[in-house]
């Protein structure tokens, strides 16, 4: 990259980081001010558990701030994926506004440089932020998914805890029920399984005080199997092979896990066709491929917004921003909605890319109107 390219890329990069920090600080400050009482109570409970119930005000303040940071750092990583498209468009507008105000576009044209030189480093930096977004979604978010399901009262906790498991089919003619499901360890307590035959009649019941997943099946502790249609004593059972894994249970019990899955995790779930009906499989396909569509839509929206600010002569950037805002917002929102909504008659894998099909020719047409 030449000196000019590095200068433009640096300005755009700084503006993106600045806007992200401002938005993050604003969101966290609003949430902290509205829920300061809840955070204070959580901090008091934490201090009492450490034997510091009589701690001073500074210690309580520091603990409260730590609780807020602990709750929000995983949320901010997820929020980055949601906001980066809008932030890149806004940062591009600020960058070009700075160039127009200091007459740097005029200097570039006087030196024989095309205004398209401005677009190249902006698009390269935007592509780098999109790669970070993809790595964040595929490598980071799946690892911190349990932390994303916490509410304000669970701030500071490293474990999600336990929840009950209602009657849940496994796709192989069984219904699972458990008094408690340990979300963090993937273990079931007081498990009850009812098996059905091909005619839909209950055939046998399986009970166990504790069950641990070994990757292929549930290893039962004090497990017994009892026929339902004949008088026979219960028989011991140590292993129950099924497709209902802890990951499947988390997916069904916590909606946050669905969008926190990586591309590979969603693919593994889709391989179990016996566990998913047509609607659930379509939702997973949209989750899997929709994020790719959103990444491309963000870059196309940026290229659509660029020509509004690449002007040969100085103009009012406020007017250009007002012209650009409705188009950019519509493109960003349409990209997200189009990637997540079911379109009748179109397969989910293809339907999520409808926004890309619309934005791509629009981007080419708008970029060709730049007068340089």
C-alpha positions in Angstrom: 0.0 0.0 0.0 1.2 3.5 -0.8 1.5 6.3 1.7 -1.9 7.7 0.6 -3.6 4.2 1.0 -2.1 3.8 4.5 -3.2 7.3 5.5 -6.8 6.6 4.4 -6.8 3.1 5.9 -5.5 4.5 9.2 -8.2 7.2 9.4 -10.9 4.8 8.6 -9.6 2.2 11.2 -9.4 4.8 13.9 -12.9 6.0 13.2 -14.3 2.5 13.4 -12.6 1.8 16.7 -13.7 5.1 18.1 -17.4 4.5 17.1 -17.3 1.0 18.6 -15.9 2.3 21.9 -18.5 5.1 22.1 -21.3 2.7 21.4 -20.1 0.1 23.8 -19.6 2.6 26.6 -23.0 4.2 26.0 -24.8 0.8 26.0 -23.0 -0.4 29.2 -23.5 2.9 30.9 -27.3 2.9 30.2 -27.7 -0.7 31.4 -25.6 -0.2 34.5 -27.5 3.0 35.5 -30.9 1.2 35.0 -29.8 -2.0 36.9 -27.4 -0.6 39.5 -29.6 -2.0 42.4 -29.4 -5.5 41.0 -25.6 -5.2 40.5 -25.2 -3.9 44.0 -27.1 -6.9 45.5 -25.1 -9.3 43.5 -21.9 -7.6 44.7 -23.1 -7.9 48.3 -23.8 -11.6 47.9 -20.4 -12.2 46.4 -18.6 -10.3 49.2 -20.6 -12.2 51.9 -19.6 -15.5 50.2 -16.0 -14.5 50.5 -16.4 -13.5 54.2 -16.2 -9.8 53.4 -19.7 -8.8 54.4 -18.4 -5.7 56.3 -16.2 -4.4 53.4 -15.9 -0.7 52.9 -17.6 1.4 50.2 -14.6 1.4 47.9 -14.4 -2.4 48.0 -18.2 -2.6 47.3 -17.8 -0.1 44.4 -14.9 -2.0 42.9 -16.8 -5.3 43.2 -19.9 -3.8 41.6 -17.8 -2.5 38.7 -16.2 -5.9 38.3 -19.7 -7.5 38.3 -20.8 -5.2 35.5 -17.6 -5.9 33.5 -18.0 -9.6 34.0 -21.6 -9.6 32.7 -20.9 -7.3 29.7 -17.5 -8.5 28.2 -19.0 -11.5 26.5 -22.1 -9.5 25.4 -19.8 -6.9 23.8 -18.1 -9.5 21.8 -21.5 -10.7 20.5 -22.6 -7.1 20.1 -19.6 -6.5 17.8 -21.1 -8.9 15.3 -24.4 -7.1 15.3 -23.0 -3.5 15.1 -20.0 -3.7 12.9 -21.9 -3.3 9.6 -23.6 -0.1 10.8 -20.3 1.1 12.4 -18.3 0.7 9.2 -20.8 2.8 7.2 -20.8 5.5 9.9 -17.0 5.5 10.1 -16.7 5.7 6.3 -18.9 8.8 6.4 -16.8 10.5 9.1 -13.6 9.7 7.3 -14.8 11.2 4.0 -16.2 14.2 5.9 -12.8 14.9 7.3 -11.3 14.7 3.9 -13.8 17.0 2.4 -13.5 19.5 5.2 -9.7 19.7 4.8 -10.0 19.8 1.0 -8.0 16.5 0.7 -10.2 15.2 -2.1 -9.3 18.4 -4.1 -5.6 17.8 -3.4 -5.9 14.2 -4.6 -7.7 15.2 -7.8 -5.1 17.9 -8.4 -2.4 15.3 -8.1 -4.1 13.2 -10.7 -5.4 10.6 -8.3 -8.8 9.0 -8.8 -11.4 9.2 -6.0 -11.7 5.4 -6.4 -8.3 5.3 -4.6 -10.3 6.3 -1.5 -12.6 3.4 -1.8 -9.8 0.8 -2.1 -8.2 1.1 1.4 -11.7 1.6 3.0 -12.9 -1.7 1.5 -9.7 -3.5 2.5 -10.0 -2.4 6.1 -13.7 -3.2 6.1 -12.8 -6.7 4.8 -10.4 -7.1 7.7 -13.1 -6.2 10.2 -15.4 -8.7 8.5 -12.8 -11.4 8.9 -12.5 -10.5 12.6 -16.3 -10.8 12.8 -16.2 -14.2 11.2 -13.4 -15.5 13.5 -15.3 -14.0 16.5 -18.5 -15.8 15.5 -16.9 -19.2 14.7 -14.2 -19.4 17.4 -15.0 -17.1 20.3 -18.7 -16.9 20.6 -19.3 -20.8 20.8 -16.8 -21.0 23.7 -18.5 -18.3 25.7 -22.1 -19.3 24.8 -23.0 -20.2 28.5 -21.9 -16.8 29.6 -24.3 -15.1 27.1 -27.4 -16.8 28.7 -26.8 -15.1 32.1 -29.1 -12.4 33.3 -28.2 -9.6 35.7 -28.8 -11.7 38.8 -26.3 -14.3 37.5 -23.6 -11.8 36.8 -20.2 -12.9 38.2 -21.1 -16.6 38.0 -19.1 -18.8 35.7 -21.7 -21.5 35.5 -25.2 -21.4 34.1 -26.4 -24.0 36.7 -29.2 -26.5 36.3 -32.6 -26.6 34.8 -35.3 -29.2 34.5 -35.7 -31.3 31.3 -39.4 -31.7 30.3 -40.5 -34.6 28.1 -38.2 -34.4 25.1 -38.2 -36.8 22.1 -34.9 -38.1 20.9 -36.0 -39.0 17.3 -35.7 -42.7 18.0 -39.0 -43.4 19.7 -38.0 -42.3 23.2 -39.1 -39.6 25.5 -36.6 -38.2 27.9 -37.4 -36.4 31.2 -35.1 -35.4 34.0 -35.5 -33.6 37.3 -32.3 -31.6 36.6 -30.0 -31.0 33.7 -26.6 -29.6 34.5 -26.0 -27.2 31.7 -22.3 -26.7 32.3 -21.3 -30.4 32.8 -24.0 -31.9 30.5 -25.3 -34.3 33.1 -28.8 -35.5 33.9 -30.2 -36.2 37.4 -33.1 -38.5 38.1 -33.5 -39.5 34.5 -36.7 -41.2 33.2 -36.9 -42.5 29.6 -40.0 -44.0 28.0 -39.5 -46.1 24.9 -42.3 -46.6 22.3 -42.6 -49.4 19.7 -43.5 -48.9 16.0 -47.2 -48.8 16.8 -46.7 -45.9 19.2 -47.3 -47.9 22.4 -45.1 -47.7 25.4 -42.7 -50.6 25.5 -40.4 -50.1 28.4 -39.2 -47.5 30.9 -35.7 -46.7 31.9 -34.7 -45.0 35.1 -31.4 -43.7 36.5 -30.3 -41.5 39.3 -27.5 -40.0 37.3 -26.4 -40.0 33.6 -23.2 -38.7 32.0 -22.6 -38.3 28.2 -19.5 -40.0 26.9 -19.8 -38.7 23.3 -21.9 -41.5 21.9 -24.4 -42.5 24.7 -25.5 -41.8 28.2 -23.7 -43.8 30.9 -26.3 -44.6 33.6 -25.7 -44.8 37.3 -28.1 -47.1 39.1 -29.9 -47.6 35.8 -32.8 -50.0 35.4 -35.1 -51.0 32.5 -38.6 -52.2 33.1 -41.0 -53.6 30.5 -44.4 -51.8 30.4 -46.6 -54.5 29.0 -45.6 -57.6 31.0 -44.9 -58.4 34.6 -41.1 -58.7 34.8 -38.6 -57.6 37.3 -36.4 -54.5 36.4 -33.1 -55.3 34.7 -29.9 -53.3 35.2 -28.8 -51.1 32.3 -25.5 -49.2 32.1 -25.6 -47.5 28.7 -28.3 -45.8 26.6 -27.3 -44.9 23.1 -29.3 -42.0 21.7 -29.0 -38.9 19.5 -30.2 -36.6 22.3 -26.8 -35.2 23.4 -26.2 -32.4 25.9 -25.6 -30.0 23.0 -29.0 -30.9 21.6 -30.6 -30.3 25.0 -28.9 -26.9 25.3 -30.1 -25.9 21.9 -33.7 -26.7 22.7 -33.6 -25.2 26.2 -31.7 -22.0 25.6 -32.4 -19.9 22.5 -29.1 -18.0 23.0 -27.2 -21.2 22.0 -28.8 -21.3 18.6 -27.1 -18.1 17.4 -23.9 -18.8 19.3 -23.2 -22.0 17.4 -20.3 -22.2 15.0 -20.7 -23.3 11.4 -19.4 -26.7 12.2 -21.6 -27.2 15.2 -24.7 -26.4 13.2 -23.6 -28.8 10.5 -23.3 -31.6 13.0 -26.8 -31.0 14.3 -28.2 -31.0 10.8 -26.6 -34.4 10.2 -29.1 -35.8 12.8 -32.1 -35.6 10.5 -34.1 -37.9 12.9 -33.8 -35.3 15.6 -35.1 -32.3 13.6 -38.4 -31.7 11.8 -38.5 -29.7 8.6 -39.0 -26.4 10.3 -36.2 -26.9 12.8 -33.8 -28.0 10.1 -34.7 -24.9 8.0 -34.1 -22.6 11.0 -30.6 -24.2 11.5 -29.8 -23.8 7.9 -30.7 -20.1 8.1 -28.6 -19.7 11.2 -25.7 -21.4 9.5 -25.7 -19.7 6.2 -27.4 -16.5 7.2 -24.3 -15.1 8.9 -22.4 -15.5 5.7 -25.1 -13.5 3.9 -24.9 -10.8 6.5 -21.1 -10.5 6.2 -21.4 -10.0 2.4 -24.4 -7.6 2.8 -22.4 -5.4 5.2 -19.6 -5.0 2.6 -22.1 -4.4 -0.2 -23.9 -1.8 1.9 -20.6 0.0 2.5 -19.9 0.1 -1.2 -23.4 1.5 -1.8 -22.9 4.3 0.8 -19.4 5.3 -0.5 -20.5 7.2 -3.6 -22.6 9.6 -1.5 -19.4 10.9 0.1 -16.9 10.6 -2.8 -17.5 14.1 -4.3 -15.2 16.1 -6.6 -16.1 19.4 -5.1 -16.8 20.3 -1.5 -20.5 19.7 -0.5 -22.6 19.8 2.6 -21.9 16.4 4.2 -25.0 16.7 6.3 -27.1 16.7 3.2 -25.1 13.7 1.8 -25.6 11.9 5.1 -29.3 12.5 5.0 -29.5 11.0 1.5 -27.3 8.1 2.5 -28.9 7.2 5.8 -32.3 5.8 4.7 -30.6 3.7 1.9 -27.9 2.3 4.1 -30.2 1.6 7.0 -32.7 -0.2 4.7 -29.9 -2.2 3.2 -28.4 -3.3 6.6 -31.8 -4.1 8.1 -32.9 -5.8 4.9 -29.7 -7.9 4.9 -30.4 -9.1 8.5 -34.1 -9.7 8.0 -33.7 -11.4 4.7 -31.0 -13.7 6.1 -33.2 -14.8 9.0 -36.7 -14.9 7.4 -38.2 -18.0 5.7 -39.1 -17.3 2.1 -41.9 -19.7 0.8 -40.8 -21.9 -2.1 -37.1 -21.1 -1.8 -34.7 -23.5 0.0 -33.2 -21.9 3.2 -29.6 -22.2 1.9 -30.6 -20.1 -1.2 -33.2 -17.9 0.5 -30.7 -16.3 2.9 -28.7 -14.9 0.0 -31.6 -13.0 -1.6 -30.4 -9.8 0.1 -27.0 -10.3 -1.5 -28.6 -10.9 -4.9 -30.4 -7.6 -4.6 -27.5 -5.5 -3.1 -24.8 -6.8 -5.5 -26.2 -5.2 -8.7 -27.3 -2.1 -6.7 -23.7 -1.8 -5.5 -22.2 -2.1 -9.0 -24.7 0.5 -10.4 -24.1 3.0 -7.6 -20.3 2.7 -7.7 -20.3 3.3 -11.5 -21.9 6.7 -10.9 -18.9 8.1 -9.0 -17.6 11.1 -11.0 -13.8 11.2 -10.6 
